[in-house]
């Protein structure tokens, strides 16, 4: 199986297709340097590449990587929920936090990336 990583051009096309011009994620992505965009894509690729199941699909994988990169680049509500799920305990005196271990799929910050990955790794096959 060949692993496909989206290019910066793929991300631009995806943004033009699924995000309006004043969306915070699109604005955040557009403001990044080319090298920062590449770093976020690499991080998203690393997070998703360990999750692939037997039903690998290039489009689903690329979309998941792009969504995760966008969330990493412009953190939003998904990142807030991700942080809340991971905190196990905290104390205010000397401010300490401890974090809980979660499943591999929950390591993804983007709920859209999780949805794309679930389509690759869960359930059965369409039979015609």
N, C-alpha and C positions, 0 to 999 in steps of 0.2 A: 504494500500500500504506500503510495506517495503522499507525503505530507505537504499541504499547500499553505503558504503564509501569504496573507494579503499584502499587496504593495501599497504605497501611499496613494497611487492613482486609484486603486480599488476602494480605498477609504473615501476619497473624494467623490467617486461615483455613488457609493453607498449613502454618503451624507446628502448628496443632491437628490437621491431617490426617496429617502426616508425622513429627513429632517428639514424643517423650515429654516429660513435664513436667520431668524432671531432666536432659535433654540439655544439654550445655554451650552449644551454639549457641542453643537456645531461651532459656536463662537469660540468656545474654549479651545477646540481642536485647531481652528483656523489661526489662532494667535500663537500657536507653538512654532518653534523652529523645526526645520526638517529633521535634525538630529534628535530632538526631543520626541517628535512623532515616531521615529524609528524605535526609540527606546520603549515607548509605551506599547507599540505593536509587538516588540520582542517579549515584553513582560506578559502580555495577553497570550501570545503564542505558547510561552512556557507553561502558563497556568492551564491552558486548555489541552495542550498536547498530551498531558498525563491522564486526561479523562476520556479519551476516545474509546468507544466500544467497537463492537464488530460491525455496526451499521454505519461506518464512516461515510460521510457525504461532504464533498468539497465545499459546496455552497453553505451548508450549515456550519461547517468548521470556520470558514472565512467570516461569515456573519457574526459568529460567536466571538471570534478574535477581535473583530472591529468593535463590537459593542463593549467588550471588556476594555479595550484600549481607550475608547471614548470615556468610559466611567473613570478609569485611572487618570486620564488627562484633565477631566472636569468633574470632580466628585460631586455627586448630588444626593438625592434621597436614598438611593440604593446603597451608597457608601455609609450613610448614617445608620441605616438598618443593619448593614454588615458589621459595623463597629459595635452596635448594641448586642448583636447575637454573640459576639466573641468575648465580651467582657464577662468574666465569671464573678469577680468581686472587686471592690475598690474601697479605699478609706480616704478621708479628707485630711487627717493629720499626717503630714509628710507625703501626702498624695501618692499612694501606691495602687497599682492595678494588677490583676491577674487575669489571664485569658484562658478560655476553654478550648479544647480541641473539637473541631467540627469535621463533618464529612468532606470529602474532596470537592464535591460539587458546590458546597457552601463556601469554599475558598474563593470562588468567583464573586466579585463585588456587584457586577451588573446582573439585574434580574432578567434582562433580555438575553444576555450571554448564557445564563443558566437555562432559559427556555430553549435556546438553540441546541445546547449540549444535551438536554433531556431528549430532544427529538433524535439525536444520534445514538444515545446510549440506553434508552428505556423502551419498554414495550415490545411489541411483536413486529411482524412484517405485513405489509399490504399484500393480500393474496387476490389475484384476479381470476 
